[in-house]
Amino acid sequence: MSKKIKLGIVGYGNLGKGAIEAIKQTPDMELVAVFTRRDPKNLNINEPNVKTLQIQEASDYKNEIDVMILCGGSATDLPEQTPYFASMFNTVDSYDTHAKIPEFYESVNEAATKNNTTAIISVGWDPGLFSINRVLADAILPNGENYTFWGKGLSQGHSDAVRRVEGVKNGVQYTIPSESAVDKVRSGENPELTTADKHSRVCYIVAEEGADKAKIEKEIKTMPNYFADYDTEVHFITEEELKRDHSKAPHGGFVIRGGNTGAGNKQIYEFSLKLDSNPEFTASVLVAYARAAYRLNQEKQYGAKSVFDVAPGHISPRTREELRRDYL
């Protein structure tokens, strides 16, 4: 067997934990170390051959890790961490602030190109798999419209954003698609829908003792890129209620394109996901693309890449011959 791809993980939140589980299911990869800002002794990862280290020790492992999986949040972690780690390692991340992806790409590309590394950005299911399906549907049905619906589900990025609001002790955010809007799109109507027509957002917040709840609610509802354009509800609950009712992380959604071909024939292209665990699924996508980052780097394809630049064969553990025989 060819040598295993050696991986590192930066960050040990829900995504980092999911990445450990995903790596266990990939015989061609092995986890070398988990890097954290916390005290490594407190991680309890129960993986005997995996080191737990402070994040600043990562640079000592340049020659021992093939790809670093970056599991920080998009709000403040990844804009700093991805260019930093891409200057030393091949990387994959799940940066998901859609409006800022172009500038994020530029900063990562500069670091990776300068250092002959390969950094695949914005990997996951949206951005990621949904992005690929938007492009495919648009290319196949040029006379049509793309629609993306998320949920019902717990959003990692939006939950991370609400937890960073001053006075918030803990919290989660659910994205709820409008059933009537989904039905209109599936019927081939190609309706004009505003952001608010397609989804609503519901937040469950545990406030710090003595925190100004009205101020917290206002800050969440007016947050650009996350909540400002949506019908957003904010509910304050206890820590016990959060733990009891909101500890799972289900999610999913649809990419739907309604288009016409020939003499006005309606064609509907749909890709959907239904997920019991958003972070575990997202981490599974990251691990698959870590394989692609390693292979692209071996081919000297340096710099930042998006999922649009990666052929499906590069993320698969199977040989090209196997893929043609079994999956074509």
Secondary structure, 3 states (H helix, E strand, C coil): CCCCEEEEEECCCHHHHHHHHHHHCCCCEEEEEEEECCCHHHCCCCCCCCEEEEHHHHHHHCCCCCEEEECCCCCCHHHHHHHHHHCCCEEEECCCCHHHHHHHHHHHHHHHHHCCCEEECCCCECCEHHHHHHHHHHHHCCCEEEEEEECCEECHHHHHHHHCCCCEEEEEEEEEECHHHHHHHHCCCCCCCCHHHHEEEEEEEEECCCCCHHHHHHHHHCCCCCCCCCEEEEEECCHHHHHHHCCCECEEEEEEEEEEECCCEEEEEEEEEEECEHHHHHHHHHHHHHHHHHHHHHCCCCEEECHHHCCHHHHCCCCHHHHHHHCC
